Amino acid sequence: MAMSIAKHRWCRLRKRWFAVAAVLVALAMTGPVRAHDSSGHATEESPPALSGQVDRAGQVDVKLLDLELVDRNGKPVKFESEAIADRIVAINFVYTTCTTICPVLSALFTQVQDQLGARLGNEVWLVSMSIDPIRDTPRRMAAEAQKFGAGPGWLWLTGQKNLVDRVLVGLGAYTPVFEDHPSMILIGDARRGVWRRIFGFPAPDDIVAVIDEFAAARGVTKTNVNLGE
């Protein structure tokens, strides 16, 4: 029993170390914030990218599409009505073969998850969207989720490329060459239709601060859909 507890604690410490190390690597990066170059990216025709309309308050307009994606368990999930529903959500955009930006964004979400505690999966949900669905199978997404200690309330979504691309366009997160995607986090209150986009590598406290702002504005802690993640 004691050995089992010690092993569990070591696994948690290793995950936290990985998250902190990834953030330190990001802070050491200089120049434009871009993912590493990679060969063999998807060549099939993709929709044009849409730029978010940013107002002075930092809010953006997004279009949520209720297309069928797939979670890390291989379960079909309708994006708007099930993955987002009426939730307060923070969304990052990653791919599993990335070695620079994506691990940092996932590490940031690991720390946000820790700060949210019991709020995660009730008042607030985290969503990691694949931008390379051709290679990002549910199995790979599940392995990535495990690497970063993702618990219930942190969804990892992939799916058919044409459907994923359309969802990304609606979120203002599509890039024709996915390896060149910017570091970006989208935070929103789907019930009120309020969204904010953050570029770069914000501190976990800054992400939670926006979430807190949205939560205070709505004053409700439960959502209307539970996926049982």
Biotite code that builds the C-alpha atoms (Angstrom):
import biotite.structure as struc

atoms = struc.array([
    struc.Atom([0.000, 0.000, 0.000], chain_id="A", res_id=1, res_name="MET", atom_name="CA", element="C"),
    struc.Atom([2.787, 2.426, 0.975], chain_id="A", res_id=2, res_name="ALA", atom_name="CA", element="C"),
    struc.Atom([4.651, 1.636, -2.252], chain_id="A", res_id=3, res_name="MET", atom_name="CA", element="C"),
    struc.Atom([1.481, 2.282, -4.265], chain_id="A", res_id=4, res_name="SER", atom_name="CA", element="C"),
    struc.Atom([0.999, 5.689, -2.625], chain_id="A", res_id=5, res_name="ILE", atom_name="CA", element="C"),
    struc.Atom([4.659, 6.568, -3.181], chain_id="A", res_id=6, res_name="ALA", atom_name="CA", element="C"),
    struc.Atom([4.405, 5.576, -6.854], chain_id="A", res_id=7, res_name="LYS", atom_name="CA", element="C"),
    struc.Atom([1.294, 7.718, -7.278], chain_id="A", res_id=8, res_name="HIS", atom_name="CA", element="C"),
    struc.Atom([3.020, 10.707, -5.714], chain_id="A", res_id=9, res_name="ARG", atom_name="CA", element="C"),
    struc.Atom([6.075, 10.209, -7.950], chain_id="A", res_id=10, res_name="TRP", atom_name="CA", element="C"),
    struc.Atom([3.863, 10.156, -11.061], chain_id="A", res_id=11, res_name="CYS", atom_name="CA", element="C"),
    struc.Atom([2.204, 13.408, -10.007], chain_id="A", res_id=12, res_name="ARG", atom_name="CA", element="C"),
    struc.Atom([5.563, 15.037, -9.288], chain_id="A", res_id=13, res_name="LEU", atom_name="CA", element="C"),
    struc.Atom([6.932, 13.892, -12.654], chain_id="A", res_id=14, res_name="ARG", atom_name="CA", element="C"),
    struc.Atom([3.960, 15.386, -14.471], chain_id="A", res_id=15, res_name="LYS", atom_name="CA", element="C"),
    struc.Atom([4.361, 18.692, -12.613], chain_id="A", res_id=16, res_name="ARG", atom_name="CA", element="C"),
    struc.Atom([8.101, 18.744, -13.392], chain_id="A", res_id=17, res_name="TRP", atom_name="CA", element="C"),
    struc.Atom([7.375, 18.149, -17.063], chain_id="A", res_id=18, res_name="PHE", atom_name="CA", element="C"),
    struc.Atom([4.882, 21.020, -17.085], chain_id="A", res_id=19, res_name="ALA", atom_name="CA", element="C"),
    struc.Atom([7.272, 23.436, -15.381], chain_id="A", res_id=20, res_name="VAL", atom_name="CA", element="C"),
    struc.Atom([10.164, 22.408, -17.636], chain_id="A", res_id=21, res_name="ALA", atom_name="CA", element="C"),
    struc.Atom([8.046, 23.022, -20.736], chain_id="A", res_id=22, res_name="ALA", atom_name="CA", element="C"),
    struc.Atom([7.136, 26.506, -19.546], chain_id="A", res_id=23, res_name="VAL", atom_name="CA", element="C"),
    struc.Atom([10.785, 27.307, -18.855], chain_id="A", res_id=24, res_name="LEU", atom_name="CA", element="C"),
    struc.Atom([11.671, 26.218, -22.376], chain_id="A", res_id=25, res_name="VAL", atom_name="CA", element="C"),
    struc.Atom([9.006, 28.550, -23.738], chain_id="A", res_id=26, res_name="ALA", atom_name="CA", element="C"),
    struc.Atom([10.289, 31.483, -21.733], chain_id="A", res_id=27, res_name="LEU", atom_name="CA", element="C"),
    struc.Atom([13.740, 30.880, -23.188], chain_id="A", res_id=28, res_name="ALA", atom_name="CA", element="C"),
    struc.Atom([12.455, 31.051, -26.762], chain_id="A", res_id=29, res_name="MET", atom_name="CA", element="C"),
    struc.Atom([13.117, 34.207, -28.767], chain_id="A", res_id=30, res_name="THR", atom_name="CA", element="C"),
    struc.Atom([11.804, 35.552, -32.041], chain_id="A", res_id=31, res_name="GLY", atom_name="CA", element="C"),
    struc.Atom([8.336, 34.944, -33.496], chain_id="A", res_id=32, res_name="PRO", atom_name="CA", element="C"),
    struc.Atom([6.147, 32.486, -31.626], chain_id="A", res_id=33, res_name="VAL", atom_name="CA", element="C"),
    struc.Atom([5.827, 29.615, -34.106], chain_id="A", res_id=34, res_name="ARG", atom_name="CA", element="C"),
    struc.Atom([5.813, 25.855, -33.935], chain_id="A", res_id=35, res_name="ALA", atom_name="CA", element="C"),
    struc.Atom([8.719, 23.846, -35.307], chain_id="A", res_id=36, res_name="HIS", atom_name="CA", element="C"),
    struc.Atom([8.957, 23.069, -38.996], chain_id="A", res_id=37, res_name="ASP", atom_name="CA", element="C"),
    struc.Atom([7.799, 19.634, -40.036], chain_id="A", res_id=38, res_name="SER", atom_name="CA", element="C"),
    struc.Atom([7.593, 17.745, -43.292], chain_id="A", res_id=39, res_name="SER", atom_name="CA", element="C"),
    struc.Atom([4.638, 15.895, -44.678], chain_id="A", res_id=40, res_name="GLY", atom_name="CA", element="C"),
    struc.Atom([1.892, 18.212, -43.508], chain_id="A", res_id=41, res_name="HIS", atom_name="CA", element="C"),
    struc.Atom([-1.588, 17.727, -44.917], chain_id="A", res_id=42, res_name="ALA", atom_name="CA", element="C"),
    struc.Atom([-1.957, 18.702, -48.553], chain_id="A", res_id=43, res_name="THR", atom_name="CA", element="C"),
    struc.Atom([-5.672, 18.268, -49.117], chain_id="A", res_id=44, res_name="GLU", atom_name="CA", element="C"),
    struc.Atom([-7.656, 21.402, -49.846], chain_id="A", res_id=45, res_name="GLU", atom_name="CA", element="C"),
    struc.Atom([-8.591, 23.323, -46.708], chain_id="A", res_id=46, res_name="SER", atom_name="CA", element="C"),
    struc.Atom([-10.913, 26.278, -46.039], chain_id="A", res_id=47, res_name="PRO", atom_name="CA", element="C"),
    struc.Atom([-9.535, 29.801, -45.803], chain_id="A", res_id=48, res_name="PRO", atom_name="CA", element="C"),
    struc.Atom([-8.575, 31.122, -42.399], chain_id="A", res_id=49, res_name="ALA", atom_name="CA", element="C"),
    struc.Atom([-10.791, 33.682, -40.678], chain_id="A", res_id=50, res_name="LEU", atom_name="CA", element="C"),
    struc.Atom([-9.370, 36.449, -38.536], chain_id="A", res_id=51, res_name="SER", atom_name="CA", element="C"),
    struc.Atom([-11.111, 37.166, -35.247], chain_id="A", res_id=52, res_name="GLY", atom_name="CA", element="C"),
    struc.Atom([-12.619, 40.613, -34.919], chain_id="A", res_id=53, res_name="GLN", atom_name="CA", element="C"),
    struc.Atom([-10.958, 42.128, -31.872], chain_id="A", res_id=54, res_name="VAL", atom_name="CA", element="C"),
    struc.Atom([-12.572, 45.078, -30.115], chain_id="A", res_id=55, res_name="ASP", atom_name="CA", element="C"),
    struc.Atom([-10.983, 47.414, -27.596], chain_id="A", res_id=56, res_name="ARG", atom_name="CA", element="C"),
    struc.Atom([-11.980, 45.146, -24.708], chain_id="A", res_id=57, res_name="ALA", atom_name="CA", element="C"),
    struc.Atom([-10.066, 42.282, -26.287], chain_id="A", res_id=58, res_name="GLY", atom_name="CA", element="C"),
    struc.Atom([-13.227, 40.372, -27.191], chain_id="A", res_id=59, res_name="GLN", atom_name="CA", element="C"),
    struc.Atom([-13.587, 38.408, -30.431], chain_id="A", res_id=60, res_name="VAL", atom_name="CA", element="C"),
    struc.Atom([-16.436, 37.029, -32.496], chain_id="A", res_id=61, res_name="ASP", atom_name="CA", element="C"),
    struc.Atom([-16.456, 33.272, -33.007], chain_id="A", res_id=62, res_name="VAL", atom_name="CA", element="C"),
    struc.Atom([-18.800, 30.922, -34.827], chain_id="A", res_id=63, res_name="LYS", atom_name="CA", element="C"),
    struc.Atom([-19.486, 27.622, -33.087], chain_id="A", res_id=64, res_name="LEU", atom_name="CA", element="C"),
    struc.Atom([-20.322, 24.772, -35.460], chain_id="A", res_id=65, res_name="LEU", atom_name="CA", element="C"),
    struc.Atom([-22.174, 21.707, -34.195], chain_id="A", res_id=66, res_name="ASP", atom_name="CA", element="C"),
    struc.Atom([-20.068, 19.240, -36.169], chain_id="A", res_id=67, res_name="LEU", atom_name="CA", element="C"),
    struc.Atom([-19.221, 15.746, -34.956], chain_id="A", res_id=68, res_name="GLU", atom_name="CA", element="C"),
    struc.Atom([-15.677, 15.422, -33.643], chain_id="A", res_id=69, res_name="LEU", atom_name="CA", element="C"),
    struc.Atom([-14.085, 12.623, -31.600], chain_id="A", res_id=70, res_name="VAL", atom_name="CA", element="C"),
    struc.Atom([-12.702, 12.721, -28.067], chain_id="A", res_id=71, res_name="ASP", atom_name="CA", element="C"),
    struc.Atom([-9.600, 10.949, -26.748], chain_id="A", res_id=72, res_name="ARG", atom_name="CA", element="C"),
    struc.Atom([-11.676, 7.843, -25.993], chain_id="A", res_id=73, res_name="ASN", atom_name="CA", element="C"),
    struc.Atom([-12.903, 7.604, -29.590], chain_id="A", res_id=74, res_name="GLY", atom_name="CA", element="C"),
    struc.Atom([-16.369, 8.804, -28.584], chain_id="A", res_id=75, res_name="LYS", atom_name="CA", element="C"),
    struc.Atom([-18.250, 11.045, -31.061], chain_id="A", res_id=76, res_name="PRO", atom_name="CA", element="C"),
    struc.Atom([-18.826, 14.516, -29.617], chain_id="A", res_id=77, res_name="VAL", atom_name="CA", element="C"),
    struc.Atom([-20.860, 17.316, -31.207], chain_id="A", res_id=78, res_name="LYS", atom_name="CA", element="C"),
    struc.Atom([-18.689, 20.400, -30.885], chain_id="A", res_id=79, res_name="PHE", atom_name="CA", element="C"),
    struc.Atom([-21.195, 23.142, -30.106], chain_id="A", res_id=80, res_name="GLU", atom_name="CA", element="C"),
    struc.Atom([-23.929, 21.279, -28.256], chain_id="A", res_id=81, res_name="SER", atom_name="CA", element="C"),
    struc.Atom([-21.769, 18.811, -26.305], chain_id="A", res_id=82, res_name="GLU", atom_name="CA", element="C"),
    struc.Atom([-18.131, 19.912, -26.116], chain_id="A", res_id=83, res_name="ALA", atom_name="CA", element="C"),
    struc.Atom([-18.971, 23.584, -25.580], chain_id="A", res_id=84, res_name="ILE", atom_name="CA", element="C"),
    struc.Atom([-22.672, 23.599, -24.618], chain_id="A", res_id=85, res_name="ALA", atom_name="CA", element="C"),
    struc.Atom([-23.316, 26.521, -22.230], chain_id="A", res_id=86, res_name="ASP", atom_name="CA", element="C"),
    struc.Atom([-19.943, 26.251, -20.521], chain_id="A", res_id=87, res_name="ARG", atom_name="CA", element="C"),
    struc.Atom([-17.168, 28.609, -19.647], chain_id="A", res_id=88, res_name="ILE", atom_name="CA", element="C"),
    struc.Atom([-14.276, 27.120, -21.608], chain_id="A", res_id=89, res_name="VAL", atom_name="CA", element="C"),
    struc.Atom([-10.610, 27.705, -22.298], chain_id="A", res_id=90, res_name="ALA", atom_name="CA", element="C"),
    struc.Atom([-9.443, 26.233, -25.608], chain_id="A", res_id=91, res_name="ILE", atom_name="CA", element="C"),
    struc.Atom([-5.901, 25.651, -26.813], chain_id="A", res_id=92, res_name="ASN", atom_name="CA", element="C"),
    struc.Atom([-4.794, 24.382, -30.222], chain_id="A", res_id=93, res_name="PHE", atom_name="CA", element="C"),
    struc.Atom([-2.180, 21.634, -30.403], chain_id="A", res_id=94, res_name="VAL", atom_name="CA", element="C"),
    struc.Atom([-0.820, 18.699, -32.359], chain_id="A", res_id=95, res_name="TYR", atom_name="CA", element="C"),
    struc.Atom([0.825, 15.645, -30.866], chain_id="A", res_id=96, res_name="THR", atom_name="CA", element="C"),
    struc.Atom([4.063, 15.702, -32.887], chain_id="A", res_id=97, res_name="THR", atom_name="CA", element="C"),
    struc.Atom([4.838, 19.295, -31.927], chain_id="A", res_id=98, res_name="CYS", atom_name="CA", element="C"),
    struc.Atom([7.931, 19.769, -29.753], chain_id="A", res_id=99, res_name="THR", atom_name="CA", element="C"),
    struc.Atom([7.847, 23.510, -29.029], chain_id="A", res_id=100, res_name="THR", atom_name="CA", element="C"),
    struc.Atom([4.649, 25.516, -28.692], chain_id="A", res_id=101, res_name="ILE", atom_name="CA", element="C"),
    struc.Atom([2.151, 22.720, -28.032], chain_id="A", res_id=102, res_name="CYS", atom_name="CA", element="C"),
    struc.Atom([3.842, 21.137, -24.983], chain_id="A", res_id=103, res_name="PRO", atom_name="CA", element="C"),
    struc.Atom([4.040, 24.589, -23.418], chain_id="A", res_id=104, res_name="VAL", atom_name="CA", element="C"),
    struc.Atom([0.357, 25.296, -24.015], chain_id="A", res_id=105, res_name="LEU", atom_name="CA", element="C"),
    struc.Atom([-0.548, 21.899, -22.569], chain_id="A", res_id=106, res_name="SER", atom_name="CA", element="C"),
    struc.Atom([1.726, 22.516, -19.587], chain_id="A", res_id=107, res_name="ALA", atom_name="CA", element="C"),
    struc.Atom([-0.035, 25.824, -18.971], chain_id="A", res_id=108, res_name="LEU", atom_name="CA", element="C"),
    struc.Atom([-3.370, 23.997, -18.995], chain_id="A", res_id=109, res_name="PHE", atom_name="CA", element="C"),
    struc.Atom([-1.976, 21.488, -16.490], chain_id="A", res_id=110, res_name="THR", atom_name="CA", element="C"),
    struc.Atom([-1.328, 24.384, -14.116], chain_id="A", res_id=111, res_name="GLN", atom_name="CA", element="C"),
    struc.Atom([-4.711, 25.969, -14.851], chain_id="A", res_id=112, res_name="VAL", atom_name="CA", element="C"),
    struc.Atom([-6.310, 22.596, -14.091], chain_id="A", res_id=113, res_name="GLN", atom_name="CA", element="C"),
    struc.Atom([-4.547, 22.533, -10.713], chain_id="A", res_id=114, res_name="ASP", atom_name="CA", element="C"),
    struc.Atom([-5.698, 26.067, -9.882], chain_id="A", res_id=115, res_name="GLN", atom_name="CA", element="C"),
    struc.Atom([-9.309, 25.389, -10.859], chain_id="A", res_id=116, res_name="LEU", atom_name="CA", element="C"),
    struc.Atom([-9.546, 22.272, -8.699], chain_id="A", res_id=117, res_name="GLY", atom_name="CA", element="C"),
    struc.Atom([-13.148, 21.156, -8.197], chain_id="A", res_id=118, res_name="ALA", atom_name="CA", element="C"),
    struc.Atom([-14.405, 23.926, -10.475], chain_id="A", res_id=119, res_name="ARG", atom_name="CA", element="C"),
    struc.Atom([-13.083, 22.002, -13.483], chain_id="A", res_id=120, res_name="LEU", atom_name="CA", element="C"),
    struc.Atom([-15.819, 19.915, -15.054], chain_id="A", res_id=121, res_name="GLY", atom_name="CA", element="C"),
    struc.Atom([-18.544, 21.908, -13.321], chain_id="A", res_id=122, res_name="ASN", atom_name="CA", element="C"),
    struc.Atom([-18.204, 25.638, -13.808], chain_id="A", res_id=123, res_name="GLU", atom_name="CA", element="C"),
    struc.Atom([-15.277, 25.542, -16.226], chain_id="A", res_id=124, res_name="VAL", atom_name="CA", element="C"),
    struc.Atom([-13.974, 23.148, -18.886], chain_id="A", res_id=125, res_name="TRP", atom_name="CA", element="C"),
    struc.Atom([-10.687, 22.992, -20.746], chain_id="A", res_id=126, res_name="LEU", atom_name="CA", element="C"),
    struc.Atom([-10.557, 21.904, -24.400], chain_id="A", res_id=127, res_name="VAL", atom_name="CA", element="C"),
    struc.Atom([-7.468, 20.909, -26.399], chain_id="A", res_id=128, res_name="SER", atom_name="CA", element="C"),
    struc.Atom([-8.254, 20.957, -30.133], chain_id="A", res_id=129, res_name="MET", atom_name="CA", element="C"),
    struc.Atom([-6.075, 19.078, -32.611], chain_id="A", res_id=130, res_name="SER", atom_name="CA", element="C"),
    struc.Atom([-4.887, 21.109, -35.593], chain_id="A", res_id=131, res_name="ILE", atom_name="CA", element="C"),
    struc.Atom([-3.430, 17.976, -37.234], chain_id="A", res_id=132, res_name="ASP", atom_name="CA", element="C"),
    struc.Atom([-6.357, 15.535, -37.135], chain_id="A", res_id=133, res_name="PRO", atom_name="CA", element="C"),
    struc.Atom([-4.899, 13.321, -39.877], chain_id="A", res_id=134, res_name="ILE", atom_name="CA", element="C"),
    struc.Atom([-2.155, 12.144, -37.513], chain_id="A", res_id=135, res_name="ARG", atom_name="CA", element="C"),
    struc.Atom([-3.770, 12.984, -34.179], chain_id="A", res_id=136, res_name="ASP", atom_name="CA", element="C"),
    struc.Atom([-5.784, 9.822, -33.634], chain_id="A", res_id=137, res_name="THR", atom_name="CA", element="C"),
    struc.Atom([-7.792, 9.410, -30.425], chain_id="A", res_id=138, res_name="PRO", atom_name="CA", element="C"),
    struc.Atom([-5.077, 7.060, -29.186], chain_id="A", res_id=139, res_name="ARG", atom_name="CA", element="C"),
    struc.Atom([-2.401, 9.715, -29.658], chain_id="A", res_id=140, res_name="ARG", atom_name="CA", element="C"),
    struc.Atom([-4.589, 12.358, -28.062], chain_id="A", res_id=141, res_name="MET", atom_name="CA", element="C"),
    struc.Atom([-5.201, 10.048, -25.097], chain_id="A", res_id=142, res_name="ALA", atom_name="CA", element="C"),
    struc.Atom([-1.458, 9.525, -24.678], chain_id="A", res_id=143, res_name="ALA", atom_name="CA", element="C"),
    struc.Atom([-0.896, 13.283, -24.766], chain_id="A", res_id=144, res_name="GLU", atom_name="CA", element="C"),
    struc.Atom([-3.674, 13.850, -22.247], chain_id="A", res_id=145, res_name="ALA", atom_name="CA", element="C"),
    struc.Atom([-2.118, 11.285, -19.919], chain_id="A", res_id=146, res_name="GLN", atom_name="CA", element="C"),
    struc.Atom([1.323, 12.881, -20.296], chain_id="A", res_id=147, res_name="LYS", atom_name="CA", element="C"),
    struc.Atom([-0.045, 16.172, -18.981], chain_id="A", res_id=148, res_name="PHE", atom_name="CA", element="C"),
    struc.Atom([-2.222, 14.658, -16.280], chain_id="A", res_id=149, res_name="GLY", atom_name="CA", element="C"),
    struc.Atom([-5.511, 15.722, -17.869], chain_id="A", res_id=150, res_name="ALA", atom_name="CA", element="C"),
    struc.Atom([-8.426, 14.877, -15.629], chain_id="A", res_id=151, res_name="GLY", atom_name="CA", element="C"),
    struc.Atom([-12.210, 15.016, -16.016], chain_id="A", res_id=152, res_name="PRO", atom_name="CA", element="C"),
    struc.Atom([-13.306, 18.319, -17.444], chain_id="A", res_id=153, res_name="GLY", atom_name="CA", element="C"),
    struc.Atom([-10.346, 18.608, -19.823], chain_id="A", res_id=154, res_name="TRP", atom_name="CA", element="C"),
    struc.Atom([-11.481, 17.453, -23.277], chain_id="A", res_id=155, res_name="LEU", atom_name="CA", element="C"),
    struc.Atom([-9.102, 16.455, -26.089], chain_id="A", res_id=156, res_name="TRP", atom_name="CA", element="C"),
    struc.Atom([-10.763, 16.608, -29.498], chain_id="A", res_id=157, res_name="LEU", atom_name="CA", element="C"),
    struc.Atom([-9.804, 15.421, -32.976], chain_id="A", res_id=158, res_name="THR", atom_name="CA", element="C"),
    struc.Atom([-11.805, 13.985, -35.888], chain_id="A", res_id=159, res_name="GLY", atom_name="CA", element="C"),
    struc.Atom([-12.163, 14.052, -39.651], chain_id="A", res_id=160, res_name="GLN", atom_name="CA", element="C"),
    struc.Atom([-9.934, 16.731, -41.132], chain_id="A", res_id=161, res_name="LYS", atom_name="CA", element="C"),
    struc.Atom([-12.645, 18.538, -43.091], chain_id="A", res_id=162, res_name="ASN", atom_name="CA", element="C"),
    struc.Atom([-14.827, 18.788, -39.972], chain_id="A", res_id=163, res_name="LEU", atom_name="CA", element="C"),
    struc.Atom([-11.989, 19.803, -37.656], chain_id="A", res_id=164, res_name="VAL", atom_name="CA", element="C"),
    struc.Atom([-10.852, 22.466, -40.136], chain_id="A", res_id=165, res_name="ASP", atom_name="CA", element="C"),
    struc.Atom([-14.353, 23.948, -40.298], chain_id="A", res_id=166, res_name="ARG", atom_name="CA", element="C"),
    struc.Atom([-14.523, 24.116, -36.512], chain_id="A", res_id=167, res_name="VAL", atom_name="CA", element="C"),
    struc.Atom([-11.103, 25.791, -36.414], chain_id="A", res_id=168, res_name="LEU", atom_name="CA", element="C"),
    struc.Atom([-12.205, 28.348, -39.020], chain_id="A", res_id=169, res_name="VAL", atom_name="CA", element="C"),
    struc.Atom([-15.195, 29.239, -36.866], chain_id="A", res_id=170, res_name="GLY", atom_name="CA", element="C"),
    struc.Atom([-12.909, 29.735, -33.877], chain_id="A", res_id=171, res_name="LEU", atom_name="CA", element="C"),
    struc.Atom([-10.476, 31.883, -35.864], chain_id="A", res_id=172, res_name="GLY", atom_name="CA", element="C"),
    struc.Atom([-7.779, 29.278, -35.253], chain_id="A", res_id=173, res_name="ALA", atom_name="CA", element="C"),
    struc.Atom([-7.260, 27.715, -38.682], chain_id="A", res_id=174, res_name="TYR", atom_name="CA", element="C"),
    struc.Atom([-3.896, 28.040, -40.456], chain_id="A", res_id=175, res_name="THR", atom_name="CA", element="C"),
    struc.Atom([-3.212, 26.453, -43.878], chain_id="A", res_id=176, res_name="PRO", atom_name="CA", element="C"),
    struc.Atom([0.126, 25.066, -42.617], chain_id="A", res_id=177, res_name="VAL", atom_name="CA", element="C"),
    struc.Atom([-0.613, 23.780, -39.140], chain_id="A", res_id=178, res_name="PHE", atom_name="CA", element="C"),
    struc.Atom([3.059, 23.758, -38.124], chain_id="A", res_id=179, res_name="GLU", atom_name="CA", element="C"),
    struc.Atom([3.018, 27.558, -38.358], chain_id="A", res_id=180, res_name="ASP", atom_name="CA", element="C"),
    struc.Atom([0.158, 28.011, -35.932], chain_id="A", res_id=181, res_name="HIS", atom_name="CA", element="C"),
    struc.Atom([0.527, 30.815, -33.376], chain_id="A", res_id=182, res_name="PRO", atom_name="CA", element="C"),
    struc.Atom([0.496, 30.274, -29.650], chain_id="A", res_id=183, res_name="SER", atom_name="CA", element="C"),
    struc.Atom([-3.115, 31.090, -28.832], chain_id="A", res_id=184, res_name="MET", atom_name="CA", element="C"),
    struc.Atom([-5.695, 30.402, -26.145], chain_id="A", res_id=185, res_name="ILE", atom_name="CA", element="C"),
    struc.Atom([-9.388, 31.152, -26.615], chain_id="A", res_id=186, res_name="LEU", atom_name="CA", element="C"),
    struc.Atom([-11.479, 31.706, -23.490], chain_id="A", res_id=187, res_name="ILE", atom_name="CA", element="C"),
    struc.Atom([-15.231, 32.091, -23.638], chain_id="A", res_id=188, res_name="GLY", atom_name="CA", element="C"),
    struc.Atom([-18.565, 31.984, -21.914], chain_id="A", res_id=189, res_name="ASP", atom_name="CA", element="C"),
    struc.Atom([-20.738, 30.200, -24.451], chain_id="A", res_id=190, res_name="ALA", atom_name="CA", element="C"),
    struc.Atom([-23.921, 31.016, -22.568], chain_id="A", res_id=191, res_name="ARG", atom_name="CA", element="C"),
    struc.Atom([-23.340, 34.762, -22.894], chain_id="A", res_id=192, res_name="ARG", atom_name="CA", element="C"),
    struc.Atom([-21.514, 34.571, -26.216], chain_id="A", res_id=193, res_name="GLY", atom_name="CA", element="C"),
    struc.Atom([-18.447, 36.399, -24.872], chain_id="A", res_id=194, res_name="VAL", atom_name="CA", element="C"),
    struc.Atom([-14.999, 35.313, -26.085], chain_id="A", res_id=195, res_name="TRP", atom_name="CA", element="C"),
    struc.Atom([-11.467, 36.539, -25.550], chain_id="A", res_id=196, res_name="ARG", atom_name="CA", element="C"),
    struc.Atom([-8.292, 35.510, -27.378], chain_id="A", res_id=197, res_name="ARG", atom_name="CA", element="C"),
    struc.Atom([-4.839, 35.515, -25.753], chain_id="A", res_id=198, res_name="ILE", atom_name="CA", element="C"),
    struc.Atom([-1.680, 35.206, -27.857], chain_id="A", res_id=199, res_name="PHE", atom_name="CA", element="C"),
    struc.Atom([1.716, 34.086, -26.559], chain_id="A", res_id=200, res_name="GLY", atom_name="CA", element="C"),
    struc.Atom([2.316, 32.256, -23.288], chain_id="A", res_id=201, res_name="PHE", atom_name="CA", element="C"),
    struc.Atom([0.155, 33.815, -20.571], chain_id="A", res_id=202, res_name="PRO", atom_name="CA", element="C"),
    struc.Atom([0.727, 32.932, -16.955], chain_id="A", res_id=203, res_name="ALA", atom_name="CA", element="C"),
    struc.Atom([-1.773, 30.398, -15.583], chain_id="A", res_id=204, res_name="PRO", atom_name="CA", element="C"),
    struc.Atom([-2.952, 33.141, -13.202], chain_id="A", res_id=205, res_name="ASP", atom_name="CA", element="C"),
    struc.Atom([-3.863, 35.317, -16.186], chain_id="A", res_id=206, res_name="ASP", atom_name="CA", element="C"),
    struc.Atom([-5.925, 32.543, -17.762], chain_id="A", res_id=207, res_name="ILE", atom_name="CA", element="C"),
    struc.Atom([-7.737, 31.871, -14.508], chain_id="A", res_id=208, res_name="VAL", atom_name="CA", element="C"),
    struc.Atom([-8.328, 35.615, -14.056], chain_id="A", res_id=209, res_name="ALA", atom_name="CA", element="C"),
    struc.Atom([-10.277, 35.758, -17.333], chain_id="A", res_id=210, res_name="VAL", atom_name="CA", element="C"),
    struc.Atom([-12.201, 32.627, -16.334], chain_id="A", res_id=211, res_name="ILE", atom_name="CA", element="C"),
    struc.Atom([-13.008, 34.229, -12.963], chain_id="A", res_id=212, res_name="ASP", atom_name="CA", element="C"),
    struc.Atom([-14.209, 37.375, -14.710], chain_id="A", res_id=213, res_name="GLU", atom_name="CA", element="C"),
    struc.Atom([-16.588, 35.362, -16.888], chain_id="A", res_id=214, res_name="PHE", atom_name="CA", element="C"),
    struc.Atom([-17.768, 33.269, -13.943], chain_id="A", res_id=215, res_name="ALA", atom_name="CA", element="C"),
    struc.Atom([-18.504, 36.361, -11.856], chain_id="A", res_id=216, res_name="ALA", atom_name="CA", element="C"),
    struc.Atom([-20.503, 37.879, -14.717], chain_id="A", res_id=217, res_name="ALA", atom_name="CA", element="C"),
    struc.Atom([-22.794, 34.860, -14.985], chain_id="A", res_id=218, res_name="ARG", atom_name="CA", element="C"),
    struc.Atom([-22.966, 33.895, -11.302], chain_id="A", res_id=219, res_name="GLY", atom_name="CA", element="C"),
    struc.Atom([-23.835, 30.243, -12.083], chain_id="A", res_id=220, res_name="VAL", atom_name="CA", element="C"),
    struc.Atom([-21.589, 27.252, -11.393], chain_id="A", res_id=221, res_name="THR", atom_name="CA", element="C"),
    struc.Atom([-23.232, 24.369, -13.253], chain_id="A", res_id=222, res_name="LYS", atom_name="CA", element="C"),
    struc.Atom([-23.467, 23.571, -16.960], chain_id="A", res_id=223, res_name="THR", atom_name="CA", element="C"),
    struc.Atom([-26.217, 21.759, -18.789], chain_id="A", res_id=224, res_name="ASN", atom_name="CA", element="C"),
    struc.Atom([-24.200, 18.916, -20.316], chain_id="A", res_id=225, res_name="VAL", atom_name="CA", element="C"),
    struc.Atom([-21.961, 16.320, -18.669], chain_id="A", res_id=226, res_name="ASN", atom_name="CA", element="C"),
    struc.Atom([-19.898, 14.181, -21.015], chain_id="A", res_id=227, res_name="LEU", atom_name="CA", element="C"),
    struc.Atom([-18.553, 11.993, -18.221], chain_id="A", res_id=228, res_name="GLY", atom_name="CA", element="C"),
    struc.Atom([-14.912, 12.562, -19.197], chain_id="A", res_id=229, res_name="GLU", atom_name="CA", element="C"),
])
